[in-house]
Amino acid sequence: MKTFLFRSMIGIFFGAFLAVIFTNLYVLSNDHITLDGTLFLKNSLGSIFSGWFFTVSSLYFENPNLRLSQQTALHFATVIVLYFVLAFGIGWVPFNLTSFFIAMASFLGFYVIFWTSFYLYFKRQMKKLNEELNML
């Protein structure tokens, strides 16, 4: 529970931080003096919720009772459903077939890149630890 709460706080902070950064970039790049408060709130809350569920859903990978393929499938299913419900609901992705397929392809591409990067990183860490243990 402690880990869940800690990750929740990190995800919420990171989502809020990104919302502020992107809002500031939008204001600075378009010379806007005012913002639409409703739109800002909707996008900020979406960013915060997105940061939260991406951070917390990684707890699947810490469950020793599941194989890596099960952990990956559960994580993928969780984040893709939550992300697309959020993205369509807020309007980040327009609700049409072309936009859906483009967003899905982008999501899959980023997911594969991040999953492979983390897999290779932790495999390398495991190899280093095993080498150090064999030296003893």
Sequence and secondary structure as in RCSB ss.txt:
>XXXX:A:sequence
MKTFLFRSMIGIFFGAFLAVIFTNLYVLSNDHITLDGTLFLKNSLGSIFSGWFFTVSSLYFENPNLRLSQQTALH
FATVIVLYFVLAFGIGWVPFNLTSFFIAMASFLGFYVIFWTSFYLYFKRQMKKLNEELNML
>XXXX:A:secstr
 HHHHHHHHHHHHHHHHHHHHHHHHHHHHHT S   HHHHHHHHHHHHHHHHHHHHGGGGGG TTS HHHHHHHH
HHHHHHHHHHHHHHHTSS SSHHHHHHHHHHHHHHHHHHHHHHHHHHHHHHHHHHHHHHH 
